[in-house]
């Protein structure tokens, strides 16, 4: 077929549609192109989509964006100025095919695109790479959308295929968050809005944890330009207060094991058939079966109070029509206060257990009960801490249309993100108390809510007293300094050359300190703590959405207490005031990672006038990155057995590491789109993209867990600064039928072949020549005296009473339950301690493939419409639940679907949205640091919004998030192996907005 280069009539139309498609007049990641398109004297200019009104206009603009892009692009455009479809940006993104979200506290927080998790999706703000910090996910790269209010956002663009001009970092997608520019919308435009929010999850908390029943949201946006169109200013601001909560039941450290049915480890495994205790096992796992045993189980109630403040100032100057300059300042701050209380128990004496099992090759118990010779502790735990995350950015952009065929742009910004403690009690803490009165303890997993029963518990005669504690102070700061220069040169009449260079200096620094009291057997005596401090609450009432909450055998009381009061009492009783506050003066660990990236790209685009007209864009991007890692850590110096099952580590001194690395990537891309008919397109794309490893995967320095376990040993982690990015070779095919102005039917297929995946490995090692008393001379003497390995109280009592005063053994007293208090320190002749060390290496490859089916249809002029999509994702790299070794598998891989019903007329707008996500693998290491899968169960949620336009200026809005009060669940190696269940609740909002 002969191809010719010449002017064809569809080129101007394409550019007009692009100008219409972009909010803030941004057709691509380039803000400059947007500003050029928005020039009021340019013949191709159309009204920017940021000022469109109504759902239908938003849908039209979104389709224009999708239809006229290079590559496969989806997005969402604001219904009107200051009015985005959802109150949370992540909740909006999940409506797009291929996008699913991770929820925290009942709200969308992070996104997964086409099976690639949050760390492999790059988020830009107006085309700029943004830093991110999150203390709940320290040193990750994933962007937390809960930091941004939706009111100031004009558009979300989701680029699913690679392009030479796109910054690197998004294998799943590059997500560009666009805000308004005043010169793109000449004249004065403004709106203010207010909402009252009632979060029903707040109603399901104990009285002392509840926040305000109704909380406010306010927002405003103002944009104006001078009469001559040369000057523009835009200001937006918002404030939100939300009081909410969630209640959770689960195994914080996961399950012990798995063990082979034929295994015989004293004190750990089930008795073999015919041995004492075997008669208490129903349907025992067979010799070749794998089984797991619960470890620590608890119920918690968690109160979350949040205040979020956002603001942006944009100044623009256009002295002549060919030159536009922009200065913008963006600020966001999110403060979160957390109060929590927990009731928990620890299982650890398997030989005395009674259990029933479901059968199968891999099993977890249906019911599990342990019997004890001496009373065990019932933990009553509390926390009270607060964090603050602040994001700041200042940016400058200038666009110059040097000639009719050449446009150049320069963009630079300095942006920071910082998270740290916002409480005198630190960024996280735990004040543990205990009643040593627990006898037989049973957990029943056959209910939706695991049911814990302790019939012999006696908290009257064995009152609650202070035990161990810890206070964390975490801090993280990320900085990005970025400069980009780019240009567009029109060649002939149907081709163009895009080119650019860039430099990015990114750094991430995190520090951490821990103050810990390992008095898990009791800090002082019970009489030091008045019983009135601890308030009894009906436990089942906090889990009413879960079956089993009213089971008669459920231990029915959850104890709450005022953290500040009890902390002060404990500090006074122990005479250790500093031991019950965080360390703000110095850090135990201090890690910093710097990445300096130089980049350049070329892209050549052409429209071909052939039998089937098509557009091609061929490009290449080259990047060179230098990595510098610096770390300061605390080495371990000793191990001490201080309570029944815990062996706290001792630390002293400091160790330092400095490492450098570098890598280069050449990333080609080819995007083709064929006009099969005026209303039908076929797209094909091939290219390479990269996703950089998480910061904590790269940061150097070995970190030890603070407490080892009698049976499982200790934990540690170490990063690898020499990790290379994951490199993905991508193939995409998309068919799109735009059969009506606001309707589309599309099918997209994708295939990603990824190499250099940073697989997580867990190895068993001895570290710092640390010795453990478990298995040492004193321990063996206790075993010889008749104690069993499972009866750790017997072992400790024997050692403390027999060897008190000998090296490493110090008896300090008698606990209220009759067991001895004291420390047993590992000696040089004792065995070396075993640590499960988590690390990372570029040793994995994976393939992801899938399909996206999408339909958007408006039923004529009836006002009714529907949006529906389904995403299928698969990979041959799956987690084998029957394999006990460390494994690599892709996290977050799941099918998803959305169904949205729409109605709109001049007065009313109604949107009912259902989002569904299939089960997925969330982690390959459990809460105890063991190599074990953590799956998130299937989840579906229904949201409703209703709007009423009182007149052209005043409108009202009512919204319900999670209308059906859906709950969340995670499980282990089998779907019956519950790890945790979480109940939150619906959120109701009533608001009004006025436009000037």
Number of C-alpha atoms within 10 A of each C-alpha: 5 6 10 10 14 14 15 13 9 13 14 13 12 16 17 19 21 26 31 27 32 29 32 28 35 32 24 24 23 19 25 30 21 23 26 24 26 25 21 18 9 11 10 19 20 20 19 23 30 30 23 19 14 18 23 21 18 25 23 19 31 26 24 23 27 21 25 21 19 23 27 23 21 22 25 26 30 30 23 21 24 26 22 23 20 18 18 19 27 24 25 19 26 24 23 23 25 32 25 34 24 20 14 12 18 24 19 21 21 24 30 25 28 30 29 25 22 26 22 25 27 25 29 20 16 22 21 24 21 25 26 27 29 22 20 11 11 17 25 19 25 23 21 19 18 19 21 24 23 25 28 25 23 27 31 26 28 25 26 22 28 32 28 27 21 18 22 23 23 26 31 30 28 26 26 22 21 25 22 29 30 25 29 28 24 22 14 15 17 17 20 21 21 20 21 19 24 22 26 19 26 28 20 24 24 22 11 12 22 20 19 15 15 17 17 18 20 19 23 22 22 20 23 20 22 14 10 9 22 16 19 24 21 22 21 24 21 23 19 20 21 23 25 30 28 23 23 21 24 23 25 18 16 28 25 21 19 22 23 20 19 17 15 13 12 14 18 20 23 29 25 20 13 8 10 11 16 18 14 16 18 16 12 23 26 16 13 13 18 24 27 20 23 25 18 18 22 21 27 21 26 26 25 21 19 17 17 22 21 23 21 21 18 22 20 23 20 19 13 10 15 16 20 23 20 23 18 19 18 18 19 21 20 21 20 19 19 19 22 24 26 22 23 21 20 17 21 23 22 23 24 21 22 19 24 18 17 16 17 13 16 21 25 27 24 19 20 22 21 18 19 15 11 16 21 24 24 23 25 27 25 26 23 23 22 22 24 22 24 21 24 19 21 17 20 18 20 21 25 20 19 11 10 9 13 16 21 21 22 20 23 20 21 19 24 22 23 23 25 23 25 17 16 14 24 24 26 23 25 21 24 24 27 27 27 27 22 22 20 17 22 23 22 21 19 16 14 17 27 28 25 24 19 20 14 12 21 15 15 10 10 18 20 27 26 29 24 19 24 20 24 22 28 25 24 24 23 23 23 24 20 21 20 18 18 21 21 19 17 17 14 12 14 17 20 19 18 21 21 20 19 19 19 19 17 21 21 27 22 26 21 19 21 22 18 21 18 22 20 21 28 24 23 16 16 20 10 15 18 13 14 8 15 18 14 14 16 12 21 21 15 24 24 14 18 18 14 20 21 16 16 10 16 20 18 19 14 22 20 23 20 17 21 11 10 19 19 13 17 22 16 13 16 15 10 12 14 10 17 22 23 24 21 16 7 12 18 20 22 21 23 24 25 22 17 18 19 16 20 20 22 19 21 20 21 21 24 20 19 12 11 10 16 18 19 21 23 20 23 20 25 16 19 15 19 15 20 20 26 19 21 21 24 21 22 20 15 20 24 24 26 20 23 23 22 20 27 23 22 15 16 12 10 12 13 16 14 15 15 13 14 16 14 15 17 15 22 21 22 24 24 21 25 18 16 16 12 10 14 17 19 19 21 21 24 22 22 26 30 25 24 22 24 19 24 24 23 26 30 27 25 22 20 22 16 18 20 23 16 21 16 17 17 27 24 20 21 18 21 21 26 20 24 24 21 22 22 26 20 22 19 22 20 20 18 21 19 21 13 14 15 21 19 20 18 18 18 21 18 21 21 24 16 21 19 20 25 24 19 20 19 21 16 15 14 15 19 11 13 21 24 27 25 24 18 17 15 24 21 16 16 20 17 10 12 11 19 17 23 21 21 21 21 21 23 27 20 21 24 22 14 15 15 17 11 10 11 16 22 19 19 12 12 14 17 19 15 12 18 23 22 25 21 27 23 26 21 13 11 18 18 21 23 19 23 23 23 23 20 21 19 18 13 16 19 18 17 21 19 19 22 22 19 21 19 19 21 20 12 10 9 10 17 18 21 18 20 21 22 20 25 20 20 17 17 11 15 15 18 14 17 15 14 15 14 18 20 20 23 24 20 25 25 23 24 27 25 25 17 19 16 20 19 20 16 12 12 17 19 21 20 17 21 18 21 18 23 17 19 19 21 21 17 23 19 19 15 20 21 24 24 27 23 23 23 24 19 16 15 18 17 20 20 18 20 18 19 18 17 13 10 11 11 16 18 18 19 18 22 20 23 22 16 13 18 18 18 17 21 22 23 24 25 16 14 17 22 28 26 23 23 23 24 30 26 19 21 20 20 19 18 18 20 18 18 11
